[in-house]
Amino acid sequence: MIFARRALPQALRAGAAPCRVAALLAVAGVLALSACSADGGGKSSGGNDTKFVAGTGEITSVKAVDRVAAPAISGKTTHGEELSLADYKGKVVVLNVWGSWCAPCRKEAPHLKEVADATKGEGVQFVGINTRDLDAANAQAFDRTYGIDYPSLFDPSGKLILEFPANSLPPQSIPSTLIIDREGRIAVRAIKSLNALELRKALDPIIAEK
């Protein structure tokens, strides 16, 4: 990072060619992203190293009066079907951001499946946002491995994540989970890999709301 900061001003003073300046900017961006990573990275389905910011370990609940609406995101799922969060109006939605390349996501997956299966009859719908997987086949294989049968929006570029209100869903914290109440408002945010007990503790009070 120090190299990038020093080299860029020197290149600008020396009148470096635009392509060299652009290359230095790209290096600075990659180094900055790596510096943000509190944990390791996985590999994207395209084969490139994929750094991510490890979760802070925080699970934050929001009082009903202070909740903000989740955006009505929509798009193709990892299986090519159309899906919109609006389809689940009136249900509690557990929205999990994940990638097949992400080791904490693999650790979390069996717990998500356990709670998803247990709460199907309680008006709860699980939905994923699969990100940074360049090939949907990798996401499909992940679902088969862990027996995940709820849908995931395919968001390789992270565009859908950026539609969420500021500070509600950090785009580089993977995995992260939101619990959206029956009125479509963000009630809980978890910036970590969840186990079943943690998820139920956060989810049950939202299910109980009338």
C-alpha positions in Angstrom: 0.0 0.0 0.0 2.9 2.4 0.8 4.4 1.5 -2.5 1.2 2.5 -4.3 0.9 5.8 -2.5 4.4 6.8 -3.3 4.5 5.6 -6.8 1.4 7.3 -8.0 2.4 10.9 -7.1 5.9 10.2 -8.6 4.3 8.9 -11.8 2.0 12.0 -12.0 4.9 14.4 -11.5 6.9 12.7 -14.1 4.1 12.9 -16.6 3.6 9.2 -16.9 1.5 7.8 -19.7 -2.2 7.5 -18.8 -2.0 3.7 -19.0 0.7 3.6 -16.4 -1.3 5.8 -14.0 -4.3 3.6 -14.5 -2.2 0.5 -13.7 -0.9 2.1 -10.5 -4.5 3.0 -9.5 -5.5 -0.6 -10.0 -2.7 -1.8 -7.9 -3.6 0.6 -5.1 -7.2 -0.6 -5.2 -6.2 -4.2 -4.9 -3.9 -3.5 -2.1 -6.5 -1.4 -0.2 -9.0 -4.3 -0.5 -6.5 -6.8 0.8 -5.7 -4.5 3.7 -9.4 -4.4 4.7 -9.6 -8.2 4.9 -9.6 -9.2 8.5 -9.6 -12.9 7.4 -8.5 -14.8 4.5 -10.2 -15.0 1.1 -11.5 -17.8 -1.0 -11.4 -18.1 -4.7 -14.1 -16.9 -7.1 -15.5 -19.3 -9.6 -13.4 -17.4 -12.2 -10.2 -18.6 -10.4 -9.1 -15.2 -9.1 -8.3 -14.6 -5.5 -11.4 -13.1 -3.8 -10.7 -11.1 -0.6 -13.6 -10.4 1.8 -14.0 -8.6 5.0 -14.6 -11.0 7.9 -17.7 -10.3 9.9 -17.3 -8.3 13.1 -19.3 -10.9 15.1 -22.1 -8.4 15.6 -25.8 -9.4 15.7 -27.9 -6.2 15.8 -31.6 -6.1 16.5 -33.6 -3.0 15.6 -36.7 -1.8 17.4 -39.8 -1.8 15.2 -40.1 2.0 15.3 -36.5 2.5 14.0 -36.6 -0.1 11.2 -36.1 0.9 7.6 -37.7 -0.8 4.6 -35.7 -3.4 2.7 -35.4 -2.6 -1.1 -37.7 -4.7 -3.4 -34.7 -6.4 -5.1 -35.4 -8.8 -7.9 -33.6 -10.7 -10.6 -32.7 -14.2 -11.7 -31.9 -16.9 -9.3 -28.9 -19.2 -9.5 -31.3 -21.7 -11.3 -32.4 -19.1 -13.8 -35.8 -18.3 -12.4 -37.3 -14.9 -11.7 -37.5 -13.9 -8.0 -38.5 -10.7 -6.1 -38.5 -10.1 -2.4 -42.0 -8.6 -3.0 -43.1 -12.2 -3.6 -42.8 -12.9 0.1 -44.8 -9.9 1.4 -46.3 -10.8 4.8 -43.7 -13.4 5.6 -40.5 -13.1 7.7 -37.6 -13.2 5.3 -34.1 -14.4 6.3 -31.8 -13.0 3.6 -28.3 -14.5 3.6 -25.4 -13.2 1.5 -23.0 -16.0 0.5 -20.6 -17.4 -2.0 -19.5 -20.9 -2.8 -15.9 -19.8 -2.5 -16.4 -18.6 1.1 -15.2 -20.9 3.9 -17.4 -19.3 6.6 -20.4 -19.7 4.2 -19.7 -23.4 4.0 -19.5 -23.6 7.8 -22.8 -21.7 8.1 -24.8 -23.6 5.4 -25.9 -26.6 7.5 -27.2 -24.3 10.2 -29.2 -22.2 7.7 -30.7 -25.4 6.3 -31.6 -26.6 9.8 -33.5 -23.4 10.7 -35.0 -23.0 7.3 -36.5 -26.5 7.4 -37.7 -26.0 11.0 -39.5 -22.7 10.4 -41.2 -23.5 7.0 -44.6 -23.7 8.8 -44.1 -20.5 10.8 -44.4 -18.0 7.9 -40.6 -17.8 7.3 -38.9 -17.7 3.9 -35.2 -18.0 3.5 -33.6 -16.3 0.5 -30.0 -16.1 -0.5 -27.9 -13.6 -2.4 -25.1 -15.5 -4.1 -22.3 -13.1 -4.8 -18.8 -13.2 -6.5 -19.5 -16.6 -8.0 -18.9 -15.9 -11.7 -20.6 -19.2 -12.7 -24.0 -20.1 -11.4 -23.0 -23.8 -11.6 -20.8 -23.3 -8.6 -23.7 -22.0 -6.6 -25.9 -24.9 -7.7 -23.2 -27.4 -6.6 -23.1 -25.7 -3.2 -26.9 -26.1 -2.8 -26.7 -29.8 -3.7 -23.8 -30.3 -1.3 -25.7 -28.8 1.7 -29.2 -29.7 0.7 -30.3 -26.1 0.3 -33.7 -25.9 -1.4 -34.5 -22.2 -0.8 -33.8 -19.8 -3.7 -30.8 -17.5 -4.1 -30.6 -14.5 -6.3 -27.5 -14.6 -8.6 -25.5 -11.5 -8.0 -21.9 -12.0 -9.2 -21.1 -8.3 -9.3 -22.7 -7.4 -5.9 -25.1 -5.0 -7.6 -28.1 -6.1 -5.6 -26.3 -5.8 -2.3 -25.6 -2.1 -3.1 -29.4 -1.4 -3.3 -29.7 -1.8 0.5 -29.8 1.3 2.7 -26.5 2.6 3.9 -25.0 0.6 6.7 -27.7 -2.1 6.5 -25.7 -4.7 4.6 -22.0 -4.2 4.2 -21.3 -5.3 0.6 -17.9 -6.9 1.5 -19.0 -8.7 4.7 -19.6 -12.3 3.5 -21.5 -14.1 4.9 -24.0 -11.6 6.4 -27.6 -12.1 7.1 -30.7 -9.8 7.4 -34.0 -10.7 9.0 -36.8 -8.8 7.4 -40.1 -8.5 9.3 -43.6 -9.1 7.9 -43.9 -5.4 6.9 -40.7 -5.6 4.8 -38.5 -3.8 7.2 -35.0 -4.8 8.3 -35.2 -6.1 11.9 -31.9 -7.8 12.4 -28.5 -7.7 10.9 -25.8 -10.4 11.5 -22.2 -9.7 10.3 -20.9 -13.2 10.9 -21.3 -16.9 10.2 -24.3 -18.0 12.2 -25.0 -21.2 13.9 -28.5 -22.5 14.4 -28.8 -21.4 18.0 -27.7 -17.8 17.2 -30.1 -17.7 14.2 -33.1 -18.9 16.2 -32.3 -16.5 19.0 -32.5 -13.6 16.5 -35.3 -15.0 14.4 -37.8 -16.2 17.0 -38.8 -12.7 18.4 -39.4 -11.5 14.8 -41.6 -14.6 14.1 -43.5 -13.8 17.3 -44.4 -10.3 16.3 -47.9 -9.7 15.2 
